[in-house]
Amino acid sequence: MSTKIIKSNIGSDLRKWDLHVHTPNTKLSDNYKTTDETDLWDKFCESLENSDVEVIGIVDYFSVENYFTFIEKFKTKYPKSKKKFFPNLELRLEVSVNKNAEEVNLHIIFSDKTAKDKIESFLSKLDTNISKNGACVSCKDISTKTDCESAGIDYKILRKKLKEIFGDDECYLIFGASNNAGLRPDNNSPRKLNITDEIDKICDGFFGGQQNVEYYLKTDRYEDKEIAKKKPVAGGCDAHSFYDLDNWLGKRVVKTVENNEVVEKDITWIKAEPTFEGLKQIVYEPETRIFIGEEKPKKPINTIDTITLKIPADAKV
């Protein structure tokens, strides 16, 4: 007697992921406009459904309200869509570590199964550096563009606040921004280098490009000589308009700087099922589960697709 086991899932396939897409009405730099009377949300849903990116992070600053607004509209318009979406909460830190005095941005990517009220409870307990009438303003209470532009949080309390609300539920990943508004320390400042390392330590991964991958795979990158974890780097288009979606989402963007071609946006391929558990695999296997580049990496020559077991007819279990 023989039994053939056929691989029933394609979780090891490489798919396009982009975990950094802003929606219409995003709190800062909202450039979503149309020349006719087309509904902005309707057009946004259509752009994402027609994209060849299979998994998308829906981002806003200090809020997930637009994520849940989008999900409701998208499911109504495309109830049979196979796209997967995750809420991505973008937060600004109080500190800057680069020569341009840009504050560092952190992203908390939540599982799509995380309840809205749990995330909002977390936001209500996470205070910013803004105070009104002698009281701290929480992330949940940020309501104006001015507040959003000036608000920052203390990175040292972030993990603690997440633990208070979500306990042992590992329903989130923290990603830092390694380029613009990110970790670009002034090498002449030991203090800033140490702050950069401390922020690195609370992150599960980073947004960046091919140029950042090698650095975050180093285990000797910390100033205090502590052994660092290898961490994944993912690209994100950071779209804030329909032009951005049309030209950046799922595409490589190259610009010329002083007669040299520079990759401004790139494509992220992740070898995992399109689920939050699949996303978490890149944290455990940052060298093999994720790739940034224009072309999909070639499938290994040797793969196991079927297994045949030959069991004697008189075998007893």
C-alpha positions as CSV (number, residue, x, y, z in Angstrom):
1,M,0.0,0.0,0.0
2,S,1.3,3.5,-0.9
3,T,0.1,6.9,0.3
4,K,1.0,10.1,-1.6
5,I,1.1,13.3,0.4
6,I,0.7,16.4,-1.8
7,K,1.7,19.8,-0.6
8,S,-1.7,21.5,-0.1
9,N,-0.6,25.1,0.5
10,I,1.6,27.6,-1.2
11,G,2.8,29.4,1.9
12,S,6.4,29.3,0.7
13,D,5.6,31.3,-2.4
14,L,7.0,34.8,-2.7
15,R,4.4,37.5,-2.9
16,K,4.5,41.3,-3.2
17,W,3.8,43.0,0.1
18,D,3.7,46.8,0.9
19,L,3.0,47.6,4.5
20,H,3.1,51.5,4.1
21,V,0.1,53.0,2.3
22,H,-1.7,56.0,3.5
23,T,-5.5,56.5,2.9
24,P,-7.5,59.5,1.9
25,N,-8.0,61.8,4.9
26,T,-4.6,60.8,6.3
27,K,-3.7,63.2,9.1
28,L,-0.6,64.7,7.3
29,S,0.2,65.3,3.7
30,D,-3.2,64.2,2.4
31,N,-2.8,64.6,-1.4
32,Y,-5.7,62.4,-2.5
33,K,-7.7,64.4,-5.1
34,T,-9.7,63.7,-8.2
35,T,-10.6,65.9,-11.1
36,D,-14.2,64.7,-11.3
37,E,-16.8,63.8,-8.7
38,T,-15.4,60.3,-8.1
39,D,-15.6,59.3,-4.5
40,L,-12.1,59.3,-3.0
41,W,-12.6,56.1,-1.0
42,D,-14.2,54.3,-3.9
43,K,-11.2,55.2,-6.2
44,F,-8.8,54.2,-3.4
45,C,-10.4,50.8,-3.0
46,E,-10.3,50.3,-6.7
47,S,-6.6,51.2,-6.9
48,L,-5.7,48.7,-4.2
49,E,-7.8,45.9,-5.6
50,N,-6.3,46.4,-9.1
51,S,-2.7,46.4,-7.8
52,D,-0.6,43.2,-8.0
53,V,0.5,43.7,-4.4
54,E,-1.3,41.0,-2.3
55,V,-0.7,42.3,1.2
56,I,-1.0,45.9,2.2
57,G,-0.5,47.9,5.4
58,I,-3.0,50.8,5.8
59,V,-1.3,53.6,7.6
60,D,-2.2,56.8,9.5
61,Y,-0.5,58.9,12.1
62,F,-1.5,58.3,15.8
63,S,-4.8,56.7,14.7
64,V,-6.3,53.6,13.1
65,E,-9.7,55.2,12.3
66,N,-9.0,55.4,8.6
67,Y,-8.0,51.7,8.5
68,F,-11.4,50.6,9.8
69,T,-13.2,53.1,7.6
70,F,-11.3,51.6,4.6
71,I,-12.0,48.0,5.6
72,E,-15.7,48.5,5.8
73,K,-15.8,50.2,2.4
74,F,-13.5,47.8,0.7
75,K,-15.4,44.7,1.9
76,T,-18.6,46.2,0.7
77,K,-17.1,46.9,-2.8
78,Y,-15.0,43.7,-3.1
79,P,-16.5,41.0,-0.9
80,K,-14.7,38.3,-2.7
81,S,-11.3,40.0,-2.9
82,K,-8.3,37.9,-1.8
83,K,-6.3,41.0,-0.7
84,K,-5.0,41.1,2.9
85,F,-4.8,44.3,4.9
86,F,-3.2,45.2,8.2
87,P,-3.6,48.3,10.3
88,N,-0.3,50.3,10.6
89,L,-0.1,52.9,13.3
90,E,2.6,55.5,12.6
91,L,4.0,57.3,15.7
92,R,6.7,60.0,16.0
93,L,9.2,59.9,18.8
94,E,10.3,62.8,20.8
95,V,14.0,62.4,19.9
96,S,16.0,63.1,16.7
97,V,19.2,61.4,15.8
98,N,20.3,62.8,12.5
99,K,21.9,66.0,11.3
100,N,18.6,67.3,9.9
101,A,16.9,67.1,13.4
102,E,14.2,64.8,12.0
103,E,12.2,63.0,14.6
104,V,12.2,59.2,14.4
105,N,9.1,57.5,13.2
106,L,8.0,54.1,14.5
107,H,5.2,51.9,13.1
108,I,3.1,49.4,15.0
109,I,1.7,46.9,12.5
110,F,-1.3,45.0,14.1
111,S,-2.9,41.8,13.1
112,D,-6.0,42.2,11.0
113,K,-7.8,40.3,13.8
114,T,-7.1,42.9,16.4
115,A,-10.2,44.6,17.7
116,K,-10.5,48.4,17.1
117,D,-11.4,49.1,20.8
118,K,-8.3,47.4,22.0
119,I,-6.1,49.5,19.8
120,E,-7.9,52.7,20.8
121,S,-7.5,51.7,24.5
122,F,-3.8,51.5,23.9
123,L,-3.8,54.9,22.2
124,S,-5.7,56.4,25.1
125,K,-3.0,55.2,27.5
126,L,0.0,56.3,25.4
127,D,0.7,59.9,26.3
128,T,2.4,62.4,23.9
129,N,4.7,65.3,24.8
130,I,1.8,67.7,24.3
131,S,-0.1,69.1,27.3
132,K,-3.3,71.1,27.5
133,N,-4.7,72.6,30.7
134,G,-1.9,71.0,32.6
135,A,-2.7,67.4,31.4
136,C,-0.9,65.2,29.0
137,V,-2.6,64.7,25.6
138,S,-2.8,61.0,24.7
139,C,-2.4,59.7,21.1
140,K,-6.1,59.1,20.9
141,D,-6.9,62.7,21.7
142,I,-4.8,64.2,18.9
143,S,-7.3,65.9,16.8
144,T,-5.7,68.8,14.9
145,K,-3.0,68.9,12.2
146,T,-0.9,71.1,14.4
147,D,-1.0,68.6,17.3
148,C,-0.1,65.8,14.8
149,E,2.9,67.7,13.5
150,S,4.3,68.5,17.0
151,A,3.3,65.4,19.0
152,G,5.9,62.8,20.0
153,I,6.0,59.8,22.3
154,D,8.7,58.4,24.6
155,Y,10.0,55.2,23.0
156,K,11.1,53.8,26.4
157,I,7.5,53.3,27.5
158,L,6.1,51.9,24.2
159,R,6.6,48.2,24.9
160,K,5.3,48.6,28.4
161,K,2.1,50.2,27.3
162,L,1.5,47.6,24.6
163,K,2.0,44.9,27.2
164,E,-0.5,46.6,29.5
165,I,-3.3,46.4,26.9
166,F,-2.4,43.3,24.9
167,G,-0.7,41.1,27.5
168,D,0.9,38.0,26.0
169,D,-1.1,38.4,22.7
170,E,1.6,38.8,20.1
171,C,-0.8,40.7,17.7
172,Y,1.7,43.4,16.7
173,L,5.2,44.1,15.3
174,I,7.2,47.3,15.8
175,F,9.0,48.6,12.7
176,G,11.3,51.6,12.7
177,A,12.0,53.9,9.8
178,S,15.7,53.5,8.8
179,N,15.8,56.3,6.2
180,N,13.9,59.6,5.9
181,A,12.6,60.6,9.3
182,G,14.4,57.6,10.6
183,L,17.6,56.2,12.1
184,R,20.4,58.2,10.5
185,P,22.7,59.0,13.4
186,D,25.4,61.7,13.4
187,N,28.5,59.5,13.7
188,N,30.2,62.3,15.8
189,S,27.7,62.0,18.5
190,P,28.0,59.0,20.8
191,R,24.8,60.0,22.6
192,K,22.8,59.9,19.4
193,L,24.4,56.6,18.4
194,N,23.4,55.1,21.7
195,I,19.8,56.4,21.4
196,T,19.7,54.8,17.9
197,D,20.7,51.5,19.4
198,E,18.1,51.7,22.1
199,I,15.4,52.4,19.5
200,D,16.7,49.5,17.4
201,K,16.4,47.1,20.4
202,I,12.6,47.7,20.8
203,C,12.0,47.2,17.0
204,D,11.1,43.9,15.4
205,G,12.1,45.2,11.9
206,F,12.7,48.3,9.8
207,F,11.3,50.1,6.8
208,G,14.1,50.8,4.3
209,G,15.7,49.6,1.1
210,Q,18.4,47.2,-0.1
211,Q,21.0,49.6,1.2
212,N,19.8,48.9,4.8
213,V,19.6,45.1,4.7
214,E,23.2,44.3,5.4
215,Y,23.4,46.6,8.4
216,Y,20.4,45.2,10.2
217,L,21.7,41.6,9.7
218,K,24.9,42.4,11.6
219,T,25.0,41.2,15.2
220,D,27.8,43.6,16.2
221,R,26.0,46.8,15.2
222,Y,25.5,48.1,18.8
223,E,27.9,50.6,20.4
224,D,27.8,48.8,23.8
225,K,29.0,45.6,22.1
226,E,25.8,43.8,23.1
227,I,24.9,41.0,20.6
228,A,22.2,42.4,18.3
229,K,19.4,40.4,16.8
230,K,19.3,40.1,13.0
231,K,16.3,42.1,11.9
232,P,14.3,42.2,8.6
233,V,14.1,45.3,6.4
234,A,10.9,45.9,4.3
235,G,10.3,48.5,1.6
236,G,7.1,50.6,1.6
237,C,5.9,53.0,-1.0
238,D,4.5,55.5,1.6
239,A,1.8,56.6,-0.8
240,H,-0.1,59.8,0.0
241,S,-1.9,60.3,-3.3
242,F,-3.4,58.5,-6.3
243,Y,-0.3,59.5,-8.3
244,D,1.8,57.7,-5.7
245,L,-0.4,54.6,-5.8
246,D,-0.3,54.5,-9.6
247,N,3.5,55.0,-9.8
248,W,4.9,53.5,-6.6
249,L,2.7,50.7,-5.3
250,G,4.3,47.4,-6.3
251,K,6.9,49.2,-8.5
252,R,10.6,50.1,-8.5
253,V,11.1,53.9,-8.8
254,V,14.5,55.1,-9.9
255,K,15.7,58.7,-10.0
256,T,18.8,60.3,-11.3
257,V,21.0,62.2,-8.8
258,E,24.2,63.8,-10.1
259,N,24.2,61.5,-13.1
260,N,23.8,58.4,-10.9
261,E,20.7,56.3,-10.8
262,V,19.3,55.9,-7.3
263,V,16.5,53.5,-6.3
264,E,13.9,55.7,-4.5
265,K,11.2,53.0,-4.1
266,D,11.5,49.3,-4.4
267,I,9.5,46.1,-4.2
268,T,9.2,43.8,-1.2
269,W,8.8,40.1,-1.7
270,I,7.9,37.9,1.3
271,K,8.0,34.2,1.4
272,A,5.0,33.4,3.6
273,E,1.2,32.9,3.6
274,P,-0.6,36.2,3.4
275,T,-1.5,36.3,7.1
276,F,-0.1,38.1,10.1
277,E,1.5,34.8,11.3
278,G,3.1,34.7,7.9
279,L,4.4,38.2,8.4
280,K,5.9,37.3,11.7
281,Q,8.1,34.7,10.0
282,I,10.3,37.4,8.6
283,V,11.3,38.3,12.2
284,Y,12.5,34.7,12.8
285,E,14.1,34.3,9.4
286,P,15.1,37.8,8.2
287,E,17.7,36.4,5.8
288,T,15.6,34.0,3.9
289,R,11.9,35.1,4.2
290,I,12.1,38.6,2.7
291,F,13.8,40.1,-0.3
292,I,13.8,43.7,-1.7
293,G,14.3,44.0,-5.4
294,E,12.6,44.5,-8.8
295,E,12.5,40.9,-9.9
296,K,10.9,38.0,-8.0
297,P,13.7,35.7,-6.7
298,K,13.9,32.4,-8.6
299,K,12.3,29.4,-6.9
300,P,14.9,26.9,-5.6
301,I,15.7,24.2,-8.1
302,N,15.0,21.4,-5.6
303,T,11.7,21.5,-3.7
304,I,9.5,18.9,-2.1
305,D,6.1,18.9,-3.6
306,T,5.0,15.3,-2.9
307,I,6.0,12.5,-0.5
308,T,5.1,8.9,-1.2
309,L,5.0,6.5,1.8
310,K,5.1,2.8,1.1
311,I,3.4,0.9,3.9
312,P,3.3,-2.9,4.0
313,A,-0.2,-4.3,3.8
314,D,0.2,-6.3,7.0
315,A,1.5,-3.3,9.0
316,K,-0.2,-2.7,12.3
317,V,-0.4,0.6,14.2
